[in-house]
Amino acid sequence: MGLLDALCEGIFVRRSDGRVHFFPWGAAGRGYALASEEEHRRLRGKTKRLLALGLLGCPLVAALATEPLGLRPMAAFALLLALFGVLRLAWLTRGLERSPERIT
């Protein structure tokens, strides 16, 4: 299991009924019940790519742009990444069945 798999493991929970629930905001928000294993694999892959962008993009911008331009590029990238992440998660969860359960 790789790092991204380990990071994704906590936001996908398999319940006793066999259904997988997706908690994009972790313990801070409600989850979504996924209808199929195919949907689970699709969301897991997209979530891993979003995490990879943050984990690789931030250090890359910091290493390449901080010295000549100061912290502004890093702050702008972090802000844009946060905005993109929120919008992307909203897009990914549209139409999913809301789960009344919370992550435990």
N, C-alpha and C positions, 0 to 999 in steps of 0.2 A: 504494500500500500504506500503510495506516495504522499507527499506533503499536502497536495491539493485534495486528494481523497480523504485524508485525515481531517482537513478543515471542513470539508463538506459533510462528513459523517454526522456531525452534531445537529445539522439543520434538516436532515431527512430522518424521520423516525418511523419505524415499522410498528404498528399497533397490534394488539392481540388478535384483531379480526383479519390481519394479513394486509391491510391497506397501508400504504405509505403516506405519511403526512409531511408536508414541506413547510418549514418555519423560516422564512427569509429574514426575519428580524430577530431570530433566536428567542430568548425568554421575554423580550420586550414586546412581542406582538403575537397575534393569533396566527394559526397555521391554516394550511389548505390541504384538503384531502385529494390525493391524486387517484385518478380513475384506473390507471393501468401501469404496468411495468414499463411500457414504452414511454409513457409520459414522464415517469420517474427517471429513466435514462436520459431523456432529452433535457429535462430541467437540471439534472446533475451535471451534464456536460456544459450547459450554458453557464451554470453557476461557477464551475471550475474555471472556465475561460475568463469570467469577470474577476474572480480572485487572482488569477494569473496576471491579468492586466494591472491590478493594484500592487501585487507583490513584486512584479518585475519593472513596472513603469515608474513607480516612485523612486526607487534607488537609481534607475537609469537617468531620469531627469535630474536628480540630485547630483549625480556624478558628472554629467555633461554640462549642465547649465548653471549650477550654483556659483562656481568660481568666477566666470566672466560676468554674470548678470545678477548676482546676489540671490536672495531667496524668493524673489517675485515669480520666476518660472515654476519653482516647486510649489509655491502657494497656489498659483493659477492651475497647475496640473492637479493638485489635490482637490481643489474646489470643483473643477470640471469632472474629475473622476467620481467624486461624491454625487454630483448632480446626475451624471450618466448612470451610476449604480442605482440610485433611487428610481429614475425613470425606467431603467431596464427591468428592475424587479417588479415595478408596477405593470409593465408590459407583459412580463412572463406570467404573472399571476392573474391576469384578466381572464374572466370566464371560469376560473377554478372554484370548486365548491369550498366555501369557508368552513373551517372546523371550529366547533365551540371549545375544543380542548386546547390546553396550553402545553407547552413543552415542559417536561419534568426532568 
